[in-house]
Amino acid sequence: MPATEGPLDDVTLVARARDGDTQAYEQLVRRYQGPMYGLAVRMLASRGDAEDVVQEVFLTAWRRLGQLQDDGAFVGWLYRTTTNRCLNVIRSRRPTSAVEPDEQESPVPRPDRAVEVGAQMAALSRALQQLTGEQRACWLLREVHGRSYEEIAQAVGTTATAVRGRIARARAQLAEVMAPWR
């Protein structure tokens, strides 16, 4: 009796996708579209823009999969591409345009707590939008997505030292803005 195949690792899926296996690529998309969308929606504060960016990222990744030198670098490549696309969208926006945070994603059972959490999340979203695009990207990649300083540096095209500085400035600015919520 043949053994059933468990979930495949990223390297195997990338290799198969490069060879034209669309089902392997679909597995990669299903595996990583959530984290990429989460990053994009937090960077852009717009679900529509985030959906567009993530769709573009996965289409571009499919088209350029043959250019990827190391199959194990696929996830970092996705984070870097998503971050860069988001930064491009941020740069293309008019500096004076106000961005309203979207409605909250998860309901909270108690109405009084829901109002407090909703207001706190709206304040955090506004505070994130006050950061520079680069600070926001670095902070989100570190604090929300748990990426290393080196991975973040590669994703945003700078040094780990610069990433540490951007994160420190972002943390300080966020702490100041969020102080009333402590």
N, C-alpha and C positions, 0 to 999 in steps of 0.2 A: 504494500500500500504506500503510495507516495506521501511524503510529509507535506503538510499545508504550509504555504509560504506566509510568514508573518509580515508585519510592516517593513518596508524596505527603507534603508538609510538614505540620506540625502545624496551621498556620492553615487550610489547605485542608480537612483532615480535620475540624477543629472546626466549620468553616462547614457542611460537608456533614452532620455529625452533628446540628447544630442544626436542619437542615432535615428531620431524620427518617431520615437514612441510617444504619441500624444497622451496616452493614458498615464504614463509616468510623469509627464509635465503637469497634467491635471492634478495628480496627487501633490506635487510640489506647490501648485497654486492653492489648493485646498489647505495645505499645511501652513502656508505663510501669508495668505491674503489677510487674515485677521490681524496679525501683528503689524503688517505694513499699513493696513487701513487705520489701525489705532494710532500709529505714529503720525500718519498724514492728517488725520482729523484733529489731533492735538496741535500739530504744527500750524495748520491752516484755519482751524476753528470753523470749518465749513464741511459738512458731510458731502455735498455735491462736488466740491473741489477735490476732496480726499478720494472719492470714488473715481473721479477722472484720473487723478495721479496714479492710483494703484492699478487701474486698467492699463494706462500707458506703460507703467513699469513692467507689468507682466507680459505685455505684447512686445516691448523692446527686449526683455530678457529672452523670450522665445526666439526672436529674430537673431539675437546676438549670442545665443548659447554656444555656438561654435567658436566664438572668440575667447571664451572663458578658459584660461590656462589650467586652473586647478579646480577640479570638481568640488572639492571641499570648501572652496571659497564662495560658493553660490549664495549662502545666506548673507554674508558680509556684503557681497555684490548687490543683493536686493536692498539691504539697508542703505548702502551708499547711493544707489540709484534713486530710491524713494526720497531720501534726504535731499539730494540735489534737485530733484523735480520740485519738491516742496519749497526749497529756497528760491528756485526760479519763479514759482508762482508768487511768493511773498514779494520778491523784487519787482515783479511786474505790476503789482497793485499800486494804486495811488496812495501816497503816504497819508493823505487826509481821510481816507475811507475808514469808517468805523465798522468793525466786524463784530456782529452779535454772536454770542455762543449759541449753539444749537441746544435743543431741549435735552434734558438729562437722559442717559441711556438706560439706567436701571432704576426701577421703582423701589422706594423704601417703604416698609410696611406702616410705620406710624406717621400720620400726617404732620404732626408738629416737628418730628425729626426730619421728615422729607423736605419741609420748607427750609429748615436750617442747613441741611446737606446741600440742597439745591442752590441756596444762596452762596454757600461756601464754594461749591464747584464753579458757579458763575464767576465769583471773585477770582478764583484760581485761573479760570480760562481767560479773564480779562488781564490778569497779571502776566500770564504767559504771552499774551499778545503784545505786551509792553516791552518784552525782551527783544533784542535783535534776533533776526532769523537764525544766525549762527549760534547764539546763546541758547535759544529755544531748542534747536536741533540737538545740541550737545546735552542739554539738561534732560530732554525727553529720552534720548538714546541711553543715557546713564541711569536715570531714576525710574523710568517706566519700562524700558526694554532690557535693562541690566547689561548693557554692552560694556566692554573694557575700554579704558582710555585709548589704547592702541587701535581698537576696532573703530571707535568714534573718530579718531584722528584720520584714519584711512577713509572713513565714510564722508567726512567733510573736507578732506584734502588739506590737512594741516598737521601740526605736530601734537604729540601727547601733552606737552607742556602748555601749548596754546589751549588745548581742550580743557585741561585742569583750570586754567585761568578763566575761561568762558563759563565753566560750570560754577566756579567759586563766585563770580560776579552774578550769575543767574540766581544762585542760592541766596546770596545777600539781598538782591532786589526782591525776590519772591518772599523772603522772610520778613522784609520790611512791609511789603504790601499786605501780607497775610497775618501780620501781628494781631490785628483785632480779633482774629478767629481762634486765637490760642486760649 
